[in-house]
Amino acid sequence: MKILYLVLIGIIITSCSSDDKNSSSSSSNVKINNDIDSVSYAIGLDVAMQLEQQFKDINHKMLSSAILDYTSGKDLILSDMERVAVIKKYNEITLPKDRADKEKLNIVEGGKFLDENLKVDGVIEHKSGIQYKILTEGSGPNPKSNESVQIHYTGTLIDGKKFDSSYDRGEPAVFPVDRVVPGFSQGLQLMNVGSKYQLFIPGHLGYGSGEGPGGPMSVMIFEVEMLDIIESPSPLNN
C-alpha cells in the first residue's frame, strides 16, 4: 500500500525532530557530516513534501510518538489489525473526495487547453472529438482497427510532463490498434505509414474516470511516428 508506505516513512522523518512543526521556523539542530547524512536528509524532504500533499490534517506529534513507541519496544496504542483498519477507513473517506476534486480540475483545465489548442495553426478537430496535427505526411497505407502497428511515440500531459516514451526505451512499440484507449485508436487510424502526428486526446476518450496518467479525465498528448502495419493472422478454418 503506497499510502501506508509513505505514512511509515513520514513517521521516521518527523521523529528526527523533537520540536513540534509549528514551534519554530528555524532549521533543526541536526548536522550533515557525510554523504549518507546528505542523502538521508534529501530523501526526508522529498517524502515530507509528498506526505504534506496527501495528508492535510495529520498530527505530527502522534507520528513521532508512533515511531518512538515502535522502535523502543513500548506497548503500542493500536494493534496491527487496528492500524490497517484505521488507515483503510481514512482512505475510504478522503480518497474519493480527492479523486473527485482532481477529476473536476482535469475536466476544466483540459477543456481550456483543448479550446486554446484549436487556435494553433495546423491543429484539426476530428469528428470523434480528438484533435490532431500533421507534422510529417506519409505515403503508405492506413492501419485498420483489426491490425497491429509499429510506432515510435512520446506521451505527455498538458503541463509538459512526459509519462511514457518508446524512444526512451530504445525500441518501437507494437500493439493492436483496437487495444488502446479510444482516442489513441482513432488517431492511429488517421495516420498512414511514414507519417508523424501530434494527437490530443480528451479525457473521456482516454482513460476516462480511470487511473490514467495525470489522474481521471486528464488530456493526453502523443507525438507518434507510424513505422509499419502488421496484419493480424487470419483465423484457421475448422
C-alpha positions in Angstrom: 0.0 0.0 0.0 1.7 3.2 -1.3 0.0 5.5 1.2 0.8 3.3 4.1 4.4 3.2 3.0 4.5 7.0 2.9 3.0 7.2 6.3 5.6 5.0 7.8 8.4 6.9 6.2 6.8 10.2 7.2 6.8 8.9 10.8 10.5 8.3 10.6 11.1 11.8 9.1 9.1 13.6 11.7 10.7 11.6 14.6 14.1 13.2 13.7 13.0 16.4 15.4 11.6 16.6 19.0 10.2 20.1 18.2 6.6 20.5 17.0 6.3 21.5 13.4 4.8 24.9 14.3 7.1 25.7 17.3 9.9 27.3 15.3 10.6 28.4 11.7 14.3 27.8 12.1 16.0 24.5 10.9 16.6 21.6 13.3 19.8 21.1 15.2 20.9 18.0 13.1 24.2 18.4 11.3 25.2 16.9 8.0 28.6 15.2 8.4 28.8 12.8 5.4 27.1 11.7 2.2 24.7 9.3 3.9 23.6 12.2 6.1 23.0 14.4 3.0 21.0 11.8 1.0 19.0 10.9 4.2 18.0 14.5 4.7 17.2 15.0 1.0 15.0 11.9 0.9 13.4 13.1 4.1 12.5 16.4 2.5 11.1 14.6 -0.6 8.9 12.3 1.4 7.8 15.1 3.8 6.6 17.1 0.7 4.6 14.1 -0.6 3.2 13.5 2.9 2.0 17.1 3.1 0.3 16.8 -0.3 -1.5 13.6 0.6 -2.5 14.3 4.2 -3.7 17.7 5.2 -4.7 17.0 8.8 -2.0 14.8 10.3 -0.9 15.2 13.9 2.9 15.3 13.7 3.4 14.7 17.4 1.4 11.5 17.1 3.5 10.5 14.1 6.7 11.0 16.2 5.2 9.1 19.1 4.3 6.1 17.0 7.8 5.7 15.6 9.4 6.2 19.0 7.0 3.6 20.6 7.7 1.1 17.9 11.5 1.4 17.8 11.8 1.5 21.6 9.7 -1.6 22.1 6.9 0.0 24.1 3.3 -1.2 24.1 1.6 0.2 21.0 -1.8 2.0 21.2 -3.0 0.2 18.1 -2.7 -3.4 17.2 -1.5 -4.3 13.7 -5.1 -5.1 12.7 -6.4 -1.9 14.1 -3.6 0.0 12.4 -4.6 -1.4 9.0 -8.3 -0.7 9.7 -7.8 2.9 10.7 -5.8 3.7 7.6 -8.3 1.9 5.4 -11.2 3.9 6.9 -9.3 7.2 6.4 -8.6 6.4 2.8 -12.2 5.4 2.1 -13.3 8.8 3.5 -10.7 11.1 1.9 -9.6 9.5 -1.3 -13.0 9.6 -3.1 -13.2 13.3 -2.5 -9.6 14.0 -3.5 -10.2 11.9 -6.7 -13.5 13.8 -7.5 -11.7 17.1 -7.0 -8.9 16.0 -9.3 -11.3 14.9 -11.9 -13.2 18.2 -11.9 -9.9 20.1 -12.1 -8.8 18.0 -15.1 -12.0 18.5 -16.9 -11.8 22.3 -16.5 -8.1 22.6 -17.3 -8.3 20.1 -20.1 -11.2 21.9 -21.7 -9.4 25.2 -21.6 -6.3 23.6 -23.1 -8.3 22.0 -26.0 -10.2 25.2 -26.7 -6.9 27.2 -27.0 -5.2 24.3 -28.9 -7.7 24.6 -31.7 -6.4 28.1 -32.4 -2.9 26.7 -33.1 -2.0 26.7 -36.8 -2.4 23.2 -38.2 -4.5 21.7 -35.4 -7.6 19.9 -36.7 -10.6 18.6 -34.7 -11.8 15.2 -35.8 -15.5 14.3 -35.6 -14.6 11.7 -32.9 -13.6 14.5 -30.6 -9.8 14.2 -30.7 -7.5 16.9 -32.1 -4.5 16.2 -34.3 -1.7 18.0 -36.2 0.2 16.5 -39.1 3.9 17.0 -38.6 5.0 14.8 -41.5 2.7 13.4 -44.2 3.4 9.8 -45.1 2.7 7.9 -48.3 1.8 4.4 -47.1 -1.5 2.8 -46.1 -3.6 3.5 -43.1 -4.0 0.8 -40.4 -7.3 -0.8 -39.8 -8.8 -1.5 -36.3 -8.1 -5.2 -36.6 -4.4 -4.7 -37.4 -1.4 -4.0 -35.3 1.1 -1.1 -35.7 4.7 -0.5 -35.1 5.2 3.0 -33.9 7.5 5.3 -32.0 5.8 7.7 -29.6 6.1 10.1 -26.7 3.2 10.8 -24.3 2.9 14.0 -22.3 0.3 15.8 -20.2 -0.8 19.4 -20.9 1.7 20.7 -18.4 4.5 19.1 -20.5 5.2 16.2 -18.1 6.3 13.1 -20.0 4.7 9.9 -18.8 5.8 7.4 -21.5 8.2 7.1 -24.5 9.2 4.3 -26.8 12.2 6.5 -27.7 13.4 6.3 -24.1 13.2 2.5 -24.2 15.2 2.4 -27.4 12.8 0.4 -29.5 9.5 0.9 -31.3 6.3 -0.3 -29.7 4.0 -2.9 -31.4 0.3 -3.3 -30.4 -3.2 -3.9 -31.8 -4.9 -0.7 -32.9 -8.1 -1.7 -31.1 -6.4 -2.5 -27.8 -5.6 1.1 -26.8 -7.8 3.9 -25.4 -10.5 5.1 -27.9 -8.9 8.4 -28.8 -5.5 6.9 -29.5 -7.0 4.1 -31.6 -8.9 6.7 -33.7 -5.7 8.8 -34.1 -3.7 5.8 -35.3 -6.3 5.1 -38.0 -5.9 8.6 -39.4 -2.2 8.1 -39.9 -0.5 6.4 -42.8 2.8 4.7 -42.8 5.7 7.2 -42.8 3.7 9.9 -41.2 4.2 11.7 -37.9 1.3 13.3 -36.0 0.5 15.0 -32.8 -2.6 13.6 -31.2 -4.6 15.5 -28.5 -6.9 13.1 -26.6 -9.7 14.5 -24.4 -10.1 12.8 -21.0 -13.3 10.9 -22.0 -11.6 9.4 -25.0 -8.5 8.5 -22.9 -8.7 6.7 -19.6 -11.9 8.5 -18.6 -12.5 8.3 -14.8 -9.9 5.5 -14.5 -6.4 5.7 -13.3 -4.5 7.1 -16.3 -1.5 9.4 -16.5 -2.4 12.7 -14.8 -5.4 11.3 -13.0 -9.0 10.9 -14.0 -10.3 12.7 -17.1 -6.8 14.1 -18.0 -6.0 15.2 -21.5 -3.1 13.3 -23.1 -0.8 14.4 -25.9 1.0 12.0 -28.1 3.6 12.6 -30.8 3.5 9.5 -32.9 5.6 8.1 -35.9 3.8 5.4 -37.9 6.6 3.0 -38.8 4.7 -0.1 -40.1 1.4 -2.0 -40.2 1.4 -5.6 -39.1 -1.6 -7.5 -40.4 -3.4 -9.8 -37.9 -3.2 -13.5 -38.9 -6.3 -14.9 -40.5 -8.3 -17.3 -38.2 -7.8 -21.0 -39.0 -10.6 -22.7 -40.8 -12.2 -25.6 -38.9 
